Amino acid sequence: MVLFAKKWPGQQKNRLLAFFFLATTLSSSFLFYINLAFDEHSTTMLSYYIPLDNCFLSVMGPCLYGYIHRLFEHSHKRRSMFRYLHVLTVIPSCIYLLYFVPLPEQQRIAVLQQNYIHNSWQIQLVHALLILQMLLYLVACYVVMRKNRRKNSLVYFGSIEIDITLLQRYFLFNIVMILIAIPIYMLFNNDSIYCIILVMAITIQSILMLSKSLWQTSLFGKTLDNEDTLEHSGNSKRKTISISDEEADKYIAELTQIIYEKKLYLKGDCTIKDLSLASEIPRHIISKIINNRLQMNFSDYINEFRVTIAKEILSNKAFHDFTFESIAIQCGFGSKSNFYRLFKKSTNLTPSKYKSQNVK
């Protein structure tokens, strides 16, 4: 409810996370209901049960993956069609739902009772696809987190600082838990064990999230230090500093000078904190300028400096014999593949193409 209602930077991203928690809650509710029905030996309760929990479980992966991609601003227009392919994850659960609902009441109850002891091939297939789907999404999320954490473990939304270390551990924990659960489920192959595994996973995840949210001022994030805010006299409420375009341009010139003088672009894991310490400009001001004035994230901002240096080297005949790998290292890209990808993203040309067109 907080993620849905609270007004803060990155609200669209947080809504995806909110949908993930909502899907978790609804699937848990259906799992609770079906287990209560069996515990009470109530055929009446079973007659009202519809396996919507599988549908809610199938949207959890796409919601989480979408949140992670938006968190790092990975969404591009050319991928707009690809995003809709995530809807396909719901199809197996919906097909089973369409098979189950039209069955006569007594047959539905019999199917549920049978599945509680030993799953039919239909529900086995649905569960297998759900488990595989969730595992693949978690691995994909973990890879994205690990890749970005090498650059910077902090992500900024205005004056909100988010440490992604917790999220990376969260994904790793879930991957390990699924890998442990798969052989257990295959051994028993019934809804009873399947529900127990899911409820245990959801309970542990909820405890992790609750403890983190209580520890910090907001989910996954914390408000920046006193150095990042100004307090008006006679008013205890803090207010984010407002920066004019003229002031922002002066800051940009100062930051550019510092980055070139201290060669911060050569540091592979350069962070806003590093730039803040070098320039003595508060982190939230740097973040605000880069996000609002330059319309880019910090990683892209630093990469622009690396690309600029690379363009100077590529267009200089004195460096004609330099390999692309050595240029990549000298400019702070870290690897040849990273150099190719980021250079083309910035210039729409490969390094070799740029070199052939601009060498002096």
C-alpha positions as CSV (number, residue, x, y, z in Angstrom):
1,M,0.0,0.0,0.0
2,V,2.9,2.3,0.8
3,L,4.5,1.6,-2.6
4,F,1.2,2.3,-4.4
5,A,0.3,5.4,-2.5
6,K,3.4,7.3,-1.5
7,K,4.6,10.1,-3.7
8,W,8.3,9.8,-4.3
9,P,10.9,9.7,-7.1
10,G,10.7,6.5,-9.1
11,Q,7.0,5.9,-8.3
12,Q,6.4,4.1,-11.6
13,K,9.2,1.7,-10.7
14,N,7.8,1.1,-7.2
15,R,4.4,0.3,-8.6
16,L,5.9,-2.7,-10.4
17,L,7.3,-3.8,-7.1
18,A,4.0,-3.1,-5.4
19,F,2.3,-5.4,-8.0
20,F,4.9,-8.1,-7.2
21,F,3.9,-7.9,-3.5
22,L,0.2,-7.8,-4.3
23,A,0.5,-10.9,-6.4
24,T,2.5,-12.6,-3.6
25,T,-0.3,-11.7,-1.1
26,L,-3.1,-12.9,-3.3
27,S,-1.4,-16.2,-4.2
28,S,-0.7,-16.7,-0.5
29,S,-4.4,-16.1,0.3
30,F,-5.5,-18.8,-2.2
31,L,-2.9,-21.2,-0.8
32,F,-4.1,-20.6,2.7
33,Y,-7.7,-21.1,1.6
34,I,-7.1,-24.5,-0.1
35,N,-5.0,-25.8,2.8
36,L,-7.7,-24.7,5.3
37,A,-10.3,-26.5,3.2
38,F,-8.3,-29.8,3.4
39,D,-7.6,-29.2,7.1
40,E,-11.3,-28.8,7.8
41,H,-12.2,-31.7,5.4
42,S,-14.7,-29.3,3.9
43,T,-16.0,-30.2,0.4
44,T,-18.0,-27.0,0.5
45,M,-14.9,-24.9,0.7
46,L,-13.3,-27.0,-2.0
47,S,-16.2,-26.4,-4.3
48,Y,-15.6,-22.6,-4.2
49,Y,-11.9,-22.9,-4.9
50,I,-10.5,-21.6,-8.2
51,P,-6.8,-22.1,-8.9
52,L,-6.1,-18.4,-9.4
53,D,-3.0,-18.7,-7.2
54,N,-1.1,-20.1,-10.2
55,C,-2.0,-17.1,-12.3
56,F,-0.8,-14.7,-9.5
57,L,2.4,-16.6,-9.2
58,S,3.1,-16.4,-12.9
59,V,3.0,-12.6,-12.9
60,M,5.5,-12.3,-10.0
61,G,8.6,-12.9,-12.1
62,P,7.7,-10.4,-14.9
63,C,6.9,-7.7,-12.2
64,L,10.2,-8.2,-10.4
65,Y,12.2,-8.3,-13.6
66,G,10.4,-5.1,-14.9
67,Y,11.2,-3.4,-11.6
68,I,14.9,-4.2,-11.8
69,H,15.2,-3.1,-15.5
70,R,13.4,0.2,-14.7
71,L,15.6,0.6,-11.6
72,F,18.6,0.8,-13.8
73,E,16.8,2.6,-16.7
74,H,17.2,-0.4,-19.1
75,S,13.9,0.1,-20.8
76,H,14.3,1.3,-24.4
77,K,11.7,2.0,-27.1
78,R,13.1,-0.7,-29.3
79,R,12.3,-3.2,-26.6
80,S,8.7,-2.2,-26.3
81,M,7.4,-5.2,-28.2
82,F,9.7,-7.5,-26.2
83,R,8.0,-6.3,-23.0
84,Y,4.7,-7.7,-24.1
85,L,6.2,-11.2,-24.5
86,H,6.2,-11.4,-20.7
87,V,2.5,-11.8,-20.8
88,L,3.0,-15.2,-22.3
89,T,4.1,-16.4,-18.8
90,V,0.5,-16.3,-17.7
91,I,-0.8,-18.5,-20.5
92,P,-0.2,-22.0,-19.0
93,S,-2.0,-21.1,-15.8
94,C,-4.9,-19.5,-17.7
95,I,-5.2,-22.6,-19.9
96,Y,-5.4,-24.9,-16.8
97,L,-7.9,-22.4,-15.3
98,L,-10.1,-22.7,-18.4
99,Y,-9.8,-26.5,-18.2
100,F,-10.6,-26.6,-14.4
101,V,-13.5,-24.2,-14.1
102,P,-16.0,-25.8,-16.5
103,L,-15.7,-29.2,-14.7
104,P,-18.8,-30.3,-12.7
105,E,-18.5,-29.5,-9.0
106,Q,-18.0,-33.0,-7.8
107,Q,-15.3,-33.6,-10.5
108,R,-13.5,-30.4,-9.4
109,I,-13.5,-31.5,-5.8
110,A,-12.2,-35.0,-6.9
111,V,-9.4,-33.3,-8.9
112,L,-8.3,-31.2,-5.9
113,Q,-8.4,-34.2,-3.6
114,Q,-6.4,-36.2,-6.0
115,N,-3.8,-33.5,-6.5
116,Y,-3.4,-33.1,-2.8
117,I,-2.2,-36.6,-2.7
118,H,-0.5,-37.0,-6.1
119,N,-0.6,-34.3,-8.8
120,S,-2.1,-35.0,-12.2
121,W,0.0,-34.5,-15.3
122,Q,-1.8,-31.2,-16.1
123,I,-1.0,-29.6,-12.7
124,Q,2.5,-31.1,-12.8
125,L,3.1,-29.3,-16.1
126,V,1.8,-26.0,-14.8
127,H,3.9,-26.3,-11.6
128,A,7.0,-27.2,-13.6
129,L,6.6,-24.2,-15.9
130,L,6.0,-21.9,-12.9
131,I,9.1,-23.1,-11.1
132,L,11.2,-22.9,-14.2
133,Q,9.8,-19.5,-15.1
134,M,10.5,-18.1,-11.6
135,L,14.0,-19.6,-11.6
136,L,14.9,-18.0,-14.9
137,Y,13.5,-14.6,-13.9
138,L,15.4,-14.7,-10.6
139,V,18.7,-15.6,-12.4
140,A,18.1,-12.8,-14.9
141,C,17.5,-10.3,-12.1
142,Y,20.6,-11.5,-10.2
143,V,22.7,-11.1,-13.4
144,V,21.5,-7.6,-13.9
145,M,22.1,-6.7,-10.2
146,R,25.6,-8.2,-10.2
147,K,26.5,-6.5,-13.4
148,N,25.4,-3.1,-12.1
149,R,26.8,-3.5,-8.6
150,R,30.3,-3.7,-10.1
151,K,29.8,-0.2,-11.3
152,N,27.9,1.2,-8.2
153,S,26.1,-0.4,-5.3
154,L,24.0,2.7,-4.9
155,V,21.1,4.0,-7.0
156,Y,19.6,7.5,-6.6
157,F,16.0,8.7,-7.0
158,G,16.3,12.4,-6.3
159,S,17.2,12.6,-2.6
160,I,16.6,8.9,-2.0
161,E,19.6,6.6,-1.9
162,I,19.0,2.9,-2.6
163,D,21.6,0.2,-1.7
164,I,21.1,-2.7,-4.1
165,T,23.1,-5.1,-2.0
166,L,20.0,-6.3,-0.2
167,L,18.2,-7.0,-3.5
168,Q,21.1,-9.0,-4.9
169,R,21.1,-11.2,-1.7
170,Y,17.4,-11.5,-2.0
171,F,17.6,-12.9,-5.5
172,L,20.5,-15.2,-4.5
173,F,18.5,-16.5,-1.6
174,N,15.4,-17.3,-3.8
175,I,17.5,-19.0,-6.4
176,V,19.1,-21.3,-3.7
177,M,15.7,-22.0,-2.2
178,I,14.1,-23.0,-5.5
179,L,17.1,-25.3,-6.3
180,I,16.6,-27.0,-2.9
181,A,12.8,-27.2,-3.4
182,I,12.8,-28.7,-6.9
183,P,14.1,-32.2,-5.8
184,I,11.8,-32.2,-2.7
185,Y,8.7,-31.4,-4.9
186,M,9.7,-34.0,-7.5
187,L,10.1,-36.6,-4.7
188,F,6.6,-36.1,-3.2
189,N,4.8,-34.6,-6.2
190,N,1.7,-33.4,-4.5
191,D,-0.1,-30.1,-3.7
192,S,0.5,-30.4,0.0
193,I,4.4,-30.2,-0.3
194,Y,4.1,-27.6,-3.1
195,C,2.0,-25.3,-0.9
196,I,4.3,-25.8,2.1
197,I,7.4,-24.9,0.0
198,L,5.7,-21.8,-1.4
199,V,4.4,-20.6,2.0
200,M,7.8,-21.1,3.6
201,A,9.5,-19.1,0.8
202,I,6.9,-16.3,1.0
203,T,7.1,-16.1,4.8
204,I,10.9,-15.9,4.9
205,Q,10.8,-13.2,2.1
206,S,8.2,-11.2,4.0
207,I,10.3,-11.3,7.2
208,L,13.4,-10.1,5.2
209,M,11.4,-7.2,3.6
210,L,9.7,-6.2,6.8
211,S,13.0,-6.1,8.8
212,K,14.6,-4.0,6.1
213,S,11.7,-1.6,5.8
214,L,11.8,-1.1,9.6
215,W,15.5,-0.7,9.6
216,Q,15.5,2.1,7.1
217,T,13.1,5.1,6.5
218,S,11.7,3.6,3.3
219,L,11.6,0.3,1.5
220,F,15.1,-0.5,0.1
221,G,16.2,3.1,0.5
222,K,17.3,5.6,3.1
223,T,17.1,9.4,3.2
224,L,20.4,11.1,2.6
225,D,22.5,12.6,5.4
226,N,22.2,16.1,6.8
227,E,24.9,17.3,4.4
228,D,22.4,16.7,1.6
229,T,19.6,18.8,3.0
230,L,19.0,22.3,4.2
231,E,16.9,23.2,7.2
232,H,15.1,26.5,7.3
233,S,15.2,28.5,10.5
234,G,12.0,28.3,12.5
235,N,10.9,25.2,10.5
236,S,11.9,21.7,11.5
237,K,10.8,20.3,8.1
238,R,13.6,19.7,5.7
239,K,13.4,20.8,2.1
240,T,15.3,19.6,-0.9
241,I,17.6,22.3,-2.4
242,S,16.3,23.9,-5.5
243,I,18.9,24.4,-8.3
244,S,18.5,26.8,-11.1
245,D,19.7,26.0,-14.7
246,E,22.5,28.6,-14.3
247,E,23.7,27.1,-11.1
248,A,23.4,23.6,-12.6
249,D,25.6,24.6,-15.5
250,K,28.3,26.0,-13.2
251,Y,28.2,22.7,-11.2
252,I,28.5,20.7,-14.5
253,A,31.6,22.8,-15.5
254,E,33.2,22.2,-12.1
255,L,32.4,18.5,-12.2
256,T,33.8,18.1,-15.7
257,Q,37.0,19.8,-14.7
258,I,37.4,17.6,-11.6
259,I,36.7,14.4,-13.6
260,Y,39.3,15.2,-16.2
261,E,41.9,16.5,-13.6
262,K,41.6,13.5,-11.3
263,K,40.8,11.1,-14.2
264,L,37.9,9.6,-12.3
265,Y,36.6,8.0,-15.5
266,L,39.5,5.5,-15.3
267,K,38.1,4.1,-12.1
268,G,35.9,1.2,-13.2
269,D,33.6,1.4,-10.1
270,C,33.5,5.2,-9.9
271,T,30.4,6.2,-7.8
272,I,28.6,9.5,-7.0
273,K,30.3,9.3,-3.6
274,D,33.7,9.3,-5.2
275,L,32.8,12.3,-7.3
276,S,31.3,14.0,-4.3
277,L,34.5,13.6,-2.2
278,A,36.7,14.8,-5.1
279,S,34.6,17.8,-5.9
280,E,33.2,18.5,-2.3
281,I,29.8,18.9,-3.9
282,P,27.0,17.0,-1.9
283,R,25.9,13.8,-3.5
284,H,22.2,14.7,-3.8
285,I,23.1,17.9,-5.8
286,I,25.3,15.8,-8.2
287,S,22.4,13.3,-8.6
288,K,19.9,16.1,-9.2
289,I,22.0,17.8,-11.8
290,I,22.8,14.6,-13.7
291,N,19.2,13.2,-13.6
292,N,17.3,16.5,-14.2
293,R,19.6,18.8,-16.1
294,L,21.5,16.2,-18.2
295,Q,18.7,13.7,-18.3
296,M,20.9,10.6,-17.7
297,N,22.0,8.4,-14.9
298,F,25.4,8.5,-13.3
299,S,26.7,5.5,-15.1
300,D,25.9,7.0,-18.5
301,Y,27.4,10.3,-17.3
302,I,30.8,8.8,-16.6
303,N,30.7,6.7,-19.7
304,E,30.3,9.9,-21.8
305,F,33.7,11.0,-20.6
306,R,35.2,7.6,-21.5
307,V,33.7,7.8,-25.0
308,T,35.0,11.4,-25.4
309,I,38.6,10.3,-24.6
310,A,38.2,7.2,-26.8
311,K,37.1,9.4,-29.7
312,E,40.2,11.6,-29.3
313,I,42.4,8.6,-29.4
314,L,40.7,7.0,-32.3
315,S,40.9,10.2,-34.4
316,N,44.6,10.8,-33.6
317,K,47.0,9.2,-36.1
318,A,49.7,8.9,-33.4
319,F,47.6,6.2,-31.8
320,H,46.9,4.3,-35.0
321,D,48.7,1.1,-33.9
322,F,46.8,0.9,-30.6
323,T,44.5,-2.1,-30.3
324,F,40.9,-1.6,-29.3
325,E,41.5,-3.5,-26.2
326,S,44.3,-1.2,-25.1
327,I,42.2,1.8,-25.9
328,A,39.3,0.4,-23.8
329,I,41.6,0.0,-20.8
330,Q,43.1,3.4,-21.2
331,C,39.7,5.0,-21.3
332,G,38.3,3.1,-18.3
333,F,35.9,0.8,-20.0
334,G,37.5,-2.3,-18.5
335,S,36.9,-4.6,-21.4
336,K,36.8,-4.6,-25.2
337,S,33.2,-5.8,-25.3
338,N,32.1,-3.1,-22.9
339,F,34.0,-0.5,-25.0
340,Y,32.3,-1.6,-28.2
341,R,28.8,-1.6,-26.6
342,L,29.0,1.7,-24.9
343,F,30.8,3.5,-27.7
344,K,28.2,2.4,-30.3
345,K,25.4,3.3,-27.8
346,S,26.8,6.9,-27.6
347,T,27.9,7.5,-31.2
348,N,25.8,4.9,-33.2
349,L,29.1,3.9,-34.7
350,T,31.5,1.0,-33.9
351,P,35.0,2.1,-32.8
352,S,36.5,0.8,-36.1
353,K,33.9,2.6,-38.2
354,Y,34.5,5.9,-36.2
355,K,38.3,5.5,-36.6
356,S,38.0,5.0,-40.4
357,Q,35.8,8.1,-40.7
358,N,37.7,10.4,-38.4
359,V,41.4,9.5,-38.3
360,K,43.7,12.5,-39.0
